[in-house]
Amino acid sequence: MSGSTQHLPGIREMLTKLISQPSISSASAEWDHSNEPVVRTLAEWLEPMGFSVELLEVPGLPGKYNMIATLGSGPGGLVLSGHTDTVPFDDKRWQSDPFTLTERDDRWYGLGTCDMKGFFPLAIEAARAFVGKDLKQPLIILATADEESSMDGARALAEAGRPKARYAVIGEPTGLKPVRMHKGIMMERLVFEGQSGHSSDPSLGRNAMEGMHEALGELLALRSGWQAKYSNPNFKVQVPTMNLGCIHGGDNPNRICARCELHFDLRPLPGMDMKGLRQEILDKLQPVARNRELSLTFEPLFDGVPPFETPAEAELVRACEKLTGHKAEAVAFATEAPWLQKLGMETLVMGPGYIDQAHQPDEFLELSQLDPAVKILKGLITKFCL
C-alpha cells in the first residue's frame, strides 16, 4: 500500500471510530450535534495509556465538552490540541458515506479526516511511544468543542485558565508545515432605521438606504486607510481586508426605505486590535446616523477570532522548523491559537492534510502524511517533555 505506515491498522481503527460519530457544530439547531461521544471515545483510549482525563462541559452549551488528557506532571510541558467538531455537509455531493472511512487513491475519505479528527489518532500513536517513560514535563492532549461555529470551547478554556503548559501545537491541516501567524476574522452587522413614506415627497420620511450609501463610503474609506497603514509581507494578501457581503433594504420602489441592513467581514492582521477597529467604525457611522436622524445598530454577528502571531525566534517555532525542514508560514484561515496563547503558551499551528480539502465534499487525508506526522510529533514530545 502506497504511503502505508507500520502503525496503520491502529490509526485506521481509531479514525474509523471517530469519523463514524457525528459531531457537527453549527449555528443551525437542525445541524448541531453533541461532541460527547467523540471525547468519551478519546478518553477510553487515553486512560489505559496512563493519561489523567477530564471532560469539561462548556458553560451554557449542554452536550458540548472539552477534554484535557495529561500524561506526567510538571510546570511546563506540551499541548497537542485539536477540535472534535466538523462542519455540516451535503451528502449529494459526496461519492461515499461521510461517516464511513473509505480508502481510495492512497487517501482516507470521510467528514473530519482532514479537519481535523485525523490529528487525534496520530497524536495518540506518537504518545504511545512515551507511555511508561519518565517525563520531565507533562504531555497534554487537548480536544475542544465548537471550533467550526463559535470557538466557545477554546474561549471557555481561556476563561478557566486551563490547561497550563509552556508550548502548544494545534493540529489543523497545514501540510505539516509550521504556521506561526494568521489573520483574525470579524463579522459585523450594521442596521439603519428611518421612516417610510410616499416617494413623491422625500420630506415625509427618512431614507435608511441613503444613509447606508453614505455609510458604505465611510467603510470603504476606512478600508483604504487601514490598507495604507498596515501590511505584512508574510501573508499572500498582505493587507487587512474588508468584504461587504450582503445588504437588504426597502420593500417597494415608491416607498421611502425605512430600514437597511448590511453584513460585512474584516480580516485584521496581527497587531490590529478588534475592539479598536470596531470603535473606529462606530466613530464614522454615528455622525451619519445623527445627521440623517436614523437609528443605528452596530454589533458583531459573532465574537470574532483575534489575529495571531508567535515570534519567529520562539523556541517552539525553531523546533518545528528543524523537525519539518520548513520555515514557519502565515495563513489566512483562523484557528483557536489566540486562546491557547492567552493561556501563556508559545503556540503554533501544524498538522496533516491541507486546508484546500477542509469543508469540501469528499474531504480526505493523504496516507503519505501519516508517518511524517507521527515522527514530527514524537520529536516534539522528546524535546519538550523528556
SETIMAR-614940 format. One record per atom (N, C-alpha, C): residue in one letter; x, y negated, z negated. Coordinates in steps of 0.02 Angstrom, whole numbers. Each point is the difference from the previous one (the first is absolute). Layout:
# residues N
a:X:Y:Z
...
# end
This chain:
# residues 386
m:43:60:0
m:-43:-60:0
m:44:-62:0
s:-9:-43:49
s:39:-61:4
s:-15:-46:-60
g:52:-28:-30
g:-11:-46:-56
g:-18:34:-64
s:7:67:-3
s:-21:36:-60
s:49:-12:-57
t:-21:18:-60
t:41:-9:-60
t:-4:63:-41
q:52:15:-38
q:-1:60:-41
q:-55:-2:-52
h:-24:-60:-18
h:-52:-7:-51
h:-69:-8:32
l:-4:9:66
l:-61:-16:36
l:-63:32:-28
p:0:66:-16
p:-62:30:-24
p:-28:-35:-62
g:42:-17:-49
g:-24:-33:-60
g:-26:-70:14
i:36:-37:42
i:-21:-68:18
i:-66:4:39
r:-3:46:47
r:-61:7:40
r:-60:18:-43
e:9:46:-46
e:-55:21:-44
e:-25:-59:-41
m:46:-39:-27
m:-20:-58:-40
m:-37:-52:42
l:27:-15:59
l:-32:-51:41
l:-67:23:26
t:-6:65:15
t:-65:27:21
t:-53:-13:-53
k:19:12:-63
k:-48:-11:-55
k:-18:-74:-7
l:50:-44:3
l:-14:-71:-8
l:-43:-28:57
i:14:22:62
i:-38:-24:58
i:-72:23:-4
s:-12:59:-30
s:-68:29:-3
s:-44:-37:-50
q:29:-43:-42
q:-38:-35:-51
q:-13:-72:22
p:-61:-16:22
p:-14:-69:21
p:11:-50:-56
s:36:-53:15
s:13:-52:-51
s:0:-68:34
i:-48:-11:44
i:-6:-63:36
i:-16:-56:-49
s:34:-56:7
s:-20:-60:-38
s:-26:-51:50
s:-55:-31:-17
s:-32:-47:46
s:-45:-47:-40
a:-7:-61:25
a:-47:-47:-29
a:-72:21:13
s:-10:45:49
s:-67:26:16
s:-13:62:-43
a:-53:-3:-39
a:-15:54:-47
a:-11:67:35
e:-26:-1:62
e:-14:63:34
e:64:36:20
w:57:-35:4
w:63:31:16
w:41:17:-61
d:-8:-36:-54
d:46:2:-57
d:-4:67:-37
h:58:28:-18
h:5:62:-37
h:41:-11:-64
s:-10:45:-48
s:45:4:-57
s:66:32:22
n:55:-21:-31
n:64:33:13
n:19:49:-55
e:-47:13:-46
e:15:44:-57
e:24:69:21
p:-31:34:50
p:25:66:19
p:73:-1:22
v:21:-53:34
v:69:-4:24
v:48:-8:-59
v:-13:-45:-46
v:47:-10:-56
v:0:61:-46
r:-57:33:-8
r:0:61:-41
r:40:56:33
t:-3:4:65
t:40:50:37
t:75:-15:-10
l:19:-63:7
l:70:-18:-11
l:21:18:-71
a:-43:-14:-49
a:15:16:-70
a:10:75:-9
e:-41:40:33
e:5:73:-6
e:67:26:27
w:28:-34:49
w:65:20:26
w:57:-25:-42
l:-7:-60:-29
l:56:-32:-34
l:8:23:-72
e:-54:14:-34
e:5:20:-71
e:41:64:-9
p:-9:53:40
p:42:59:-9
p:74:-12:14
m:16:-55:35
m:70:-17:14
m:31:-37:-59
g:-40:-16:-51
g:26:-35:-58
g:-16:-74:-3
f:-37:-24:49
f:-21:-70:-1
f:-54:-11:-53
s:6:-56:-35
s:-54:-23:-44
s:-47:-43:42
v:-63:20:6
v:-47:-31:47
v:-55:-37:-36
e:-12:-62:21
e:-56:-40:-25
e:-44:-20:58
l:-65:9:-7
l:-49:-25:47
l:-34:-61:-31
l:4:-56:33
l:-25:-63:-26
l:-57:-25:44
e:-61:-2:-28
e:-56:-25:39
e:9:-75:13
v:-11:-21:62
v:6:-71:17
v:-58:-38:-31
p:12:-50:-42
p:-54:-35:-35
p:-52:-27:49
g:-62:13:-15
g:-55:-26:41
g:-14:39:63
l:38:53:12
l:-9:40:61
l:-8:74:-18
p:-59:21:-20
p:-10:71:-19
p:20:47:57
g:35:53:-18
g:21:49:50
g:65:-16:34
k:31:-57:-17
k:64:-19:30
k:55:4:-53
y:54:36:18
y:53:14:-49
y:69:-15:28
n:43:-25:-44
n:72:0:12
n:30:58:-38
m:55:27:25
m:36:54:-35
m:72:-21:-10
i:24:9:-62
i:70:-11:-16
i:28:67:-25
a:47:29:38
a:30:64:-19
a:75:-12:-12
t:24:17:-60
t:68:-18:-21
t:39:63:-19
l:60:5:30
l:47:54:-17
l:60:-33:-32
g:15:18:-62
g:56:-30:-35
g:-21:-64:-36
s:49:-34:-30
s:-15:-61:-37
s:60:-46:2
g:-12:-61:-21
g:53:-51:0
g:-27:-67:21
p:40:-52:-6
p:-23:-68:13
p:-2:-20:73
g:33:39:44
g:3:-18:71
g:-40:48:42
g:33:28:50
g:-33:51:40
g:-27:-23:66
l:-27:49:37
l:-22:-9:69
l:-73:19:7
v:-39:-43:32
v:-70:14:17
v:-4:17:74
l:-32:56:16
l:-19:17:69
l:-76:-8:4
s:-22:-48:38
s:-70:-22:-3
s:-36:9:66
g:-63:21:-5
g:-42:4:59
g:-73:-13:-18
h:-40:-16:50
h:-72:-8:-13
h:-36:63:23
t:-53:17:-35
t:-36:63:11
t:-59:-7:47
d:-18:-61:18
d:-59:-11:41
d:18:-6:74
t:-51:7:42
t:7:-9:72
t:-52:-51:24
v:7:-19:62
v:-51:-42:32
v:-57:44:25
p:-57:-30:17
p:-53:38:34
p:23:25:68
f:-42:40:33
f:20:30:64
f:-61:7:45
d:15:8:64
d:-52:14:50
d:11:70:27
d:-39:49:-25
d:13:70:17
d:-8:14:75
k:-38:-42:35
k:-10:10:72
k:64:-12:40
r:47:-37:-30
r:63:-16:35
r:57:46:-21
w:-13:46:-46
w:51:48:-22
w:-5:64:42
q:58:28:18
q:1:64:36
q:-7:59:-47
s:12:-11:-65
s:-6:54:-49
s:-32:-29:-63
d:-19:44:-46
d:-32:-21:-62
d:48:-44:-41
p:-20:-61:-17
p:46:-44:-38
p:19:28:-68
f:-41:46:-28
f:14:27:-66
f:32:69:1
t:22:21:59
t:36:63:8
t:69:-14:29
l:52:20:-35
l:67:-10:26
l:9:44:62
t:14:-31:56
t:5:35:64
t:68:-13:31
e:34:55:19
e:67:-7:29
e:-3:7:76
r:28:-48:36
r:11:5:71
r:54:-50:20
d:37:17:51
d:53:-45:26
d:50:-20:-53
d:17:47:-46
d:48:-14:-54
d:-22:-58:-44
r:-65:-4:-9
r:-30:-51:-43
r:-54:31:-43
w:-11:-30:-59
w:-57:17:-41
w:-52:-55:6
y:-60:18:21
y:-54:-48:9
y:-48:6:-59
g:-28:-57:-20
g:-51:-1:-53
g:-4:-70:-30
l:-57:-16:-29
l:-10:-67:-29
l:43:-7:-63
g:48:-46:3
g:45:-10:-57
g:67:34:7
t:11:37:54
t:65:34:8
t:57:-51:-2
c:-10:-55:35
c:51:-52:5
c:-10:-54:-52
d:-62:-20:-11
d:-16:-57:-43
d:-51:20:-54
m:24:25:-60
m:69:22:-9
m:4:59:-46
k:-49:47:7
k:1:59:-42
k:61:43:13
g:27:-4:62
g:58:40:16
g:61:-14:-43
f:3:-58:-30
f:57:-17:-42
f:3:42:-64
f:-59:17:-28
f:0:34:-65
f:32:69:2
p:-17:45:47
p:35:64:2
p:76:-6:9
l:21:-50:37
l:72:-10:10
l:34:-24:-64
a:-33:-46:-36
a:27:-23:-64
a:2:57:-51
i:-52:42:0
i:-2:56:-47
i:54:51:18
e:9:12:65
e:52:46:21
e:70:-26:-20
a:11:-64:8
a:64:-29:-20
a:9:5:-76
a:-53:-12:-37
a:3:2:-74
a:13:71:-25
r:-23:49:37
r:7:70:-23
r:73:19:-12
a:45:-31:38
a:72:16:-7
a:28:-25:-66
f:-36:-43:-36
f:26:-30:-61
f:-35:25:-63
v:-46:46:9
v:-35:29:-57
v:50:40:-42
g:1:-13:-64
g:47:35:-45
g:67:-32:-6
k:13:-52:41
k:63:-36:-5
k:-6:-55:-52
d:57:-21:-26
d:2:-52:-52
d:-1:-68:34
l:-59:-28:7
l:-7:-66:32
l:21:-54:-50
k:43:-44:23
k:21:-56:-44
k:-54:-54:-1
q:-39:-5:54
q:-55:-48:5
q:-60:36:30
p:-61:-22:-15
p:-58:37:23
p:-14:-6:75
l:-30:53:25
l:-29:0:68
l:-75:-5:-8
i:-31:-49:32
i:-72:-10:-6
i:-32:5:69
i:-49:43:6
i:-40:3:61
i:-66:-35:-15
l:-13:-52:38
l:-58:-44:-11
l:-49:8:58
a:-63:9:-16
a:-53:5:50
a:-54:-51:-16
t:-18:-41:49
t:-46:-55:-13
t:-65:8:39
a:-49:-39:-22
a:-67:0:30
a:-12:-63:41
d:-40:7:53
d:-31:-57:36
d:49:-49:32
e:58:25:21
e:47:-45:35
e:-31:-25:65
e:-37:43:34
e:-25:-18:67
e:-57:-50:-2
s:-30:-11:-58
s:-57:-46:-3
s:15:-62:-42
s:16:9:-64
s:6:-58:-45
s:68:-5:-34
m:39:54:1
m:62:6:-39
m:-13:-7:-75
d:-60:16:-21
d:-17:-7:-71
d:38:49:-44
g:20:57:28
g:40:47:-40
g:67:-30:-20
a:35:-28:49
a:64:-32:-15
a:-8:-61:-45
r:-53:-39:12
r:-13:-58:-43
r:-9:22:-73
a:-38:54:-10
a:-13:24:-68
a:65:22:-34
l:44:31:38
l:65:21:-29
l:41:-61:-20
a:1:-51:43
a:38:-60:-16
a:-28:-34:-62
e:-66:-2:-6
e:-31:-31:-59
e:14:40:-63
a:4:66:7
a:14:43:-58
a:74:3:-17
g:43:-26:45
g:72:1:-13
g:31:69:7
r:-28:42:43
r:24:68:9
r:1:19:74
p:46:45:19
p:52:31:-41
p:61:-45:-7
k:42:17:-48
k:63:-36:-10
k:56:40:31
a:38:-30:44
a:59:31:29
a:43:-56:28
r:56:19:30
r:45:-51:27
r:-5:-6:76
y:-19:56:32
y:-3:1:73
y:-65:33:23
a:-25:-21:58
a:-61:30:27
a:5:3:76
v:-18:58:28
v:-5:10:72
v:-72:19:16
i:-31:-38:44
i:-68:13:23
i:5:36:67
g:-29:60:4
g:10:42:59
g:-45:-13:59
e:-16:-64:13
e:-40:-16:59
e:38:19:64
p:-35:11:55
p:33:23:61
p:43:-54:33
t:66:8:-5
t:47:-48:29
t:51:36:45
g:-14:63:18
g:49:38:39
g:63:14:-39
l:-6:2:-67
l:56:10:-46
l:53:-55:5
k:-21:-58:21
k:43:-59:-1
k:-19:-43:-60
p:49:-25:-39
p:-17:-40:-58
p:-29:-68:20
v:-50:-21:-36
v:-33:-64:12
v:3:-40:-65
r:30:-59:3
r:9:-40:-61
r:-43:-63:-1
m:-39:-12:53
m:-45:-58:-2
m:-59:10:46
h:-56:-30:-19
h:-58:-3:44
h:-39:-64:-12
k:-39:-19:49
k:-44:-58:-8
k:-57:17:-48
g:-31:-52:-26
g:-61:9:-38
g:-60:-2:47
i:-59:11:-30
i:-62:-7:39
i:-53:-33:-43
m:-32:-51:29
m:-55:-35:-32
m:-58:0:50
m:-60:17:-24
m:-60:-5:41
m:-48:-47:-35
e:-19:-54:35
e:-36:-55:-32
e:-68:-12:33
r:-45:-28:-39
r:-68:-16:24
r:-14:-74:-13
l:-21:-34:53
l:-17:-71:-4
l:-71:-9:24
v:-41:-34:-40
v:-70:-13:18
v:-15:-74:-10
f:-29:-31:51
f:-28:-67:-6
f:-77:6:4
e:-34:-36:-45
e:-73:-2:3
e:-22:-73:2
g:-45:-15:48
g:-25:-68:7
g:-76:-1:-2
q:-30:-31:50
q:-73:-7:2
q:-24:9:72
s:-49:46:10
s:-26:9:67
s:-48:-57:17
g:-16:-6:64
g:-45:-52:23
g:-8:5:75
h:-44:-40:27
h:-12:1:72
h:59:-31:36
s:23:34:53
s:61:-23:34
s:-9:-66:36
s:-61:-22:9
s:-11:-63:35
s:21:-61:-41
d:8:10:-65
d:19:-55:-44
d:53:24:-49
p:65:-9:15
p:53:24:-44
p:-4:-26:-72
s:-33:-57:-10
s:-4:-27:-68
s:-45:42:-45
l:-38:46:29
l:-45:42:-40
l:36:56:-38
g:62:14:19
g:36:55:-32
g:74:-15:-10
r:35:50:-25
r:73:-3:-9
r:28:63:31
n:37:-7:54
n:19:57:42
n:61:37:-28
a:-11:59:-24
a:54:40:-30
a:49:23:53
m:-23:11:62
m:45:23:53
m:49:-55:19
e:-23:-62:1
e:45:-54:14
e:52:-8:-55
g:-22:12:-62
g:48:0:-56
g:51:55:8
m:-23:59:23
m:47:56:10
m:49:-16:57
h:-24:-34:51
h:45:-20:55
h:57:-42:-27
e:-15:-48:-42
e:52:-42:-30
e:45:42:-45
a:-30:46:-38
a:40:43:-44
a:48:44:39
l:-23:25:56
l:44:42:42
l:62:-40:21
g:-10:-63:17
g:57:-42:17
g:49:-7:-57
e:-27:-8:-61
e:43:-5:-59
e:38:65:-13
l:-34:56:9
l:33:65:-11
l:56:12:50
l:-13:-16:62
l:51:10:51
l:59:-47:-10
a:-14:-60:-25
a:55:-46:-17
a:41:27:-58
l:-33:28:-50
l:36:32:-55
l:45:56:26
r:-29:42:44
r:38:55:28
r:63:-25:36
s:-7:-52:40
s:58:-28:35
s:52:-25:-49
g:-23:-32:-53
g:46:-25:-51
g:37:55:-36
w:-36:53:-18
w:32:56:-34
w:50:35:46
q:-18:7:64
q:45:34:47
q:62:-42:14
a:-5:-66:-5
a:59:-42:8
a:45:2:-62
k:-31:12:-57
k:36:-3:-64
k:30:68:-19
y:-36:54:15
y:21:67:-24
y:16:45:60
s:56:35:-5
s:19:48:51
s:47:52:-32
n:-7:62:22
n:45:53:-26
n:19:45:58
p:64:-1:20
p:21:38:60
p:-2:76:-10
n:-11:24:-61
n:-5:72:-11
n:-64:29:29
f:-50:-42:11
f:-65:24:25
f:-4:-7:75
k:-36:47:31
k:-13:-4:72
k:-37:-64:16
v:-54:-14:-38
v:-34:-65:4
v:29:-41:-58
q:44:-47:16
q:43:-31:-51
q:-34:-52:-43
v:-61:-20:18
v:-35:-54:-35
v:-62:27:-33
p:-27:-37:-49
p:-65:20:-28
p:-54:-8:54
t:-50:43:-2
t:-54:-4:49
t:-66:-14:-33
m:-45:-31:38
m:-69:-9:-20
m:-44:21:59
n:-47:44:-12
n:-45:22:52
n:-72:-20:-18
l:-31:-38:45
l:-71:-18:-8
l:-40:59:27
g:-27:40:-46
g:-26:66:20
g:-71:2:24
c:-46:-31:-37
c:-70:1:21
c:-36:-61:-29
i:-51:-23:38
i:-37:-60:-20
i:-73:10:18
h:-44:-24:-44
h:-72:6:9
h:-32:-66:-22
g:-46:-25:40
g:-34:-62:-21
g:-61:-15:43
g:-49:-30:-31
g:-58:-23:37
g:-47:56:20
d:-58:-21:29
d:-49:50:20
d:-36:-17:65
n:6:-63:24
n:-37:-19:60
n:31:-63:30
p:0:-6:67
p:31:-59:31
p:-32:-66:-20
n:-65:1:-16
n:-34:-63:-14
n:-10:-13:-75
r:39:35:-41
r:0:-13:-72
r:70:-20:-22
i:4:-50:-43
i:64:-19:-30
i:24:58:-43
c:63:18:9
c:28:59:-35
c:7:-15:-75
a:-34:39:-40
a:1:-11:-73
a:55:39:-36
r:25:52:33
r:50:42:-35
r:48:30:50
c:64:-2:-17
c:52:29:43
c:52:34:-43
e:19:61:18
e:46:41:-40
e:58:25:43
l:60:-5:-27
l:61:21:33
l:37:49:-44
h:25:55:30
h:46:45:-34
h:67:-3:36
f:54:-6:-38
f:66:-2:31
f:51:34:-44
d:56:19:30
d:53:30:-41
d:65:-38:7
l:40:7:-52
l:66:-31:-5
l:51:54:-17
r:58:-3:34
r:54:47:-15
r:62:-40:-23
p:5:-14:-65
p:56:-41:-24
p:65:38:-3
l:55:-34:9
l:67:28:-7
l:20:3:-73
p:49:43:-16
p:30:-3:-67
p:22:-71:-17
g:-16:-20:-61
g:16:-68:-21
g:-59:-48:4
m:-53:21:33
m:-60:-42:4
m:-50:24:-53
d:-27:-47:-37
d:-44:16:-56
d:-74:-3:21
m:-36:54:-10
m:-69:3:24
m:-45:-51:-35
k:10:-9:-64
k:-41:-49:-36
k:13:-70:27
g:62:-16:14
g:17:-65:28
g:-29:-10:70
l:0:54:40
l:-28:-5:67
l:-75:-14:-3
r:-34:35:-44
r:-72:-11:-7
r:-15:-72:-22
q:42:-27:-43
q:-11:-69:-23
q:12:-49:57
e:52:12:41
e:12:-43:58
e:-60:0:47
i:-29:59:11
i:-59:4:43
i:-58:-39:-29
l:-11:9:-65
l:-56:-34:-33
l:9:-76:3
d:62:-23:-9
d:13:-72:2
d:-16:-31:68
k:4:41:53
k:-18:-25:67
k:-75:5:14
l:-32:50:-29
l:-70:13:16
l:-49:-42:-42
q:18:-14:-62
q:-45:-37:-43
q:-19:-69:29
p:48:-39:27
p:-20:-64:30
p:-48:8:60
v:9:53:39
v:-45:13:56
v:-72:9:-26
a:-6:42:-51
a:-67:12:-29
a:-29:-64:-30
r:41:-36:-36
r:-23:-61:-34
r:-23:-53:50
n:40:-11:52
n:-17:-52:49
n:-62:17:41
r:-13:64:8
r:-57:21:40
r:-60:21:-44
e:7:-7:-66
e:-53:18:-47
e:-21:73:8
l:50:43:4
l:-11:72:5
l:23:34:-65
s:-35:52:-19
s:25:40:-56
s:54:48:27
l:48:15:-41
l:59:39:20
l:8:60:-45
t:8:59:31
t:20:60:-35
t:64:25:31
f:52:9:-40
f:63:27:24
f:24:51:-50
e:5:63:22
e:18:54:-47
e:34:57:37
p:40:40:-35
p:31:59:31
p:-53:53:14
l:7:35:56
l:-41:59:13
l:23:59:-42
f:65:1:-16
f:26:45:-52
f:62:-34:-29
d:26:26:-54
d:51:-36:-37
d:65:-11:39
g:11:41:51
g:60:-9:40
g:60:40:-27
v:50:5:43
v:62:33:-18
v:56:-50:7
p:38:-13:-53
p:55:-49:5
p:55:24:47
p:37:-46:29
p:60:21:38
p:51:31:-48
f:45:41:28
f:46:39:-40
f:71:-5:29
e:48:-5:-45
e:70:2:21
e:44:25:-56
t:44:46:16
t:54:21:-45
t:66:-22:32
p:45:-29:-39
p:62:-27:30
p:41:53:36
a:33:-21:53
a:40:46:41
a:55:34:-41
e:25:-35:-51
e:55:27:-39
e:-22:44:-59
a:-66:10:-8
a:-25:40:-56
a:27:71:4
e:11:30:-58
e:30:66:-3
e:-42:52:36
l:-67:-4:-7
l:-44:48:33
l:4:-7:76
v:2:-61:24
v:5:-12:72
v:65:31:27
r:55:-14:-34
r:65:27:22
r:-1:76:0
a:-30:29:-52
a:-2:74:-5
a:-40:30:57
c:-58:-30:15
c:-42:26:54
c:32:-10:68
e:35:-55:9
e:35:-11:63
e:55:53:10
k:35:16:-54
k:53:50:4
k:-28:69:15
l:-55:18:-33
l:-30:66:9
l:-31:10:68
t:-27:-54:29
t:-35:6:63
t:42:-19:61
g:52:-40:-12
g:39:-26:56
g:-33:-57:37
h:-53:-29:-30
h:-37:-55:31
h:1:-61:-45
k:9:-57:31
k:-4:-63:-36
k:-73:-14:-19
a:-11:-26:-60
a:-68:-14:-23
a:-34:-52:45
e:-64:11:13
e:-38:-40:48
e:-56:-38:-34
a:-37:-37:41
a:-62:-34:-21
a:-57:26:43
v:-60:5:-30
v:-59:24:38
v:-58:-49:-10
a:-48:6:45
a:-57:-46:-2
a:-57:25:-44
f:-2:67:-14
f:-56:26:-40
f:14:-8:-74
a:-54:-3:-39
a:5:-11:-72
a:-2:66:-38
t:31:0:-60
t:4:60:-41
t:-12:-19:-74
e:6:50:-43
e:-7:-11:-72
e:65:-26:-32
a:51:-12:40
a:65:-21:-26
a:-3:-61:-46
p:-40:-52:15
p:1:-58:-45
p:-19:17:-72
w:-45:50:-9
w:-22:16:-69
w:53:41:-37
l:34:45:36
l:54:36:-33
l:58:-47:-17
q:10:-49:44
q:51:-51:-13
q:-18:-41:-62
k:-64:-14:-9
k:-22:-37:-60
k:16:37:-64
l:6:67:5
l:16:40:-59
l:75:-1:-15
g:38:-39:39
g:71:-8:-14
g:45:48:37
m:-27:37:49
m:40:50:35
m:28:-28:66
e:62:18:15
e:25:-8:68
e:-43:46:44
t:-30:-27:52
t:-50:37:38
t:18:0:74
l:-13:57:32
l:14:7:71
l:-53:46:30
v:-16:-10:63
v:-50:41:35
v:37:44:50
m:-12:66:-4
m:34:47:45
m:-33:68:-4
g:-21:26:57
g:-31:65:0
g:-3:30:69
p:-23:63:4
p:-3:35:64
p:-61:-23:41
g:5:10:66
g:-54:-21:44
g:9:-72:22
y:-43:-20:46
y:4:-66:29
y:-66:-36:-5
i:3:-65:-14
i:-61:-39:-10
i:-45:1:62
d:29:12:59
d:-40:4:61
d:-51:58:-2
q:16:52:-40
q:-47:57:-5
q:-52:-11:-54
a:11:-48:-45
a:-46:-11:-55
a:-64:-33:26
h:-56:16:-32
h:-65:-29:15
h:-23:16:71
q:26:55:29
q:-16:19:68
q:-35:67:2
p:-42:13:52
p:-23:69:11
p:60:44:13
d:-5:64:-21
d:55:48:8
d:64:-25:-33
e:-8:-27:-60
e:58:-20:-41
e:45:61:-10
f:66:-10:4
f:45:57:-6
f:64:-19:-36
l:35:53:-22
l:67:-5:-29
l:45:47:38
e:55:-25:27
e:46:42:38
e:39:46:-47
l:5:64:19
l:36:47:-41
l:74:-18:-6
s:27:-35:49
s:71:-20:-2
s:14:-49:-56
q:-52:-30:-29
q:10:-48:-55
q:7:34:-68
l:-19:64:-5
l:-7:31:-66
l:67:11:-34
d:45:36:33
d:65:13:-32
d:38:-63:-18
p:6:-49:47
p:34:-62:-18
p:-32:-35:-60
a:-66:1:-4
a:-34:-34:-56
a:19:32:-66
v:-3:67:-3
v:18:34:-62
v:72:-13:-19
k:44:0:50
k:72:-12:-13
k:11:-70:-28
i:-33:-50:29
i:8:-69:-23
i:-27:-8:-71
l:-58:29:-13
l:-29:-5:-67
l:44:34:-52
k:28:58:18
k:47:33:-47
k:60:-45:-13
g:24:-35:51
g:56:-46:-10
g:-17:-56:-47
l:-60:-27:6
l:-22:-54:-46
l:-7:25:-71
i:-28:59:-9
i:-8:28:-68
i:68:12:-31
t:47:26:40
t:68:13:-24
t:32:-65:-24
k:-7:-53:40
k:33:-63:-16
k:-31:-34:-61
f:-66:-1:-4
f:-33:-42:-50
f:-25:37:-62
c:1:67:1
c:-26:38:-57
c:53:44:-33
l:49:24:37
l:50:44:-30
l:56:-39:-34
# end
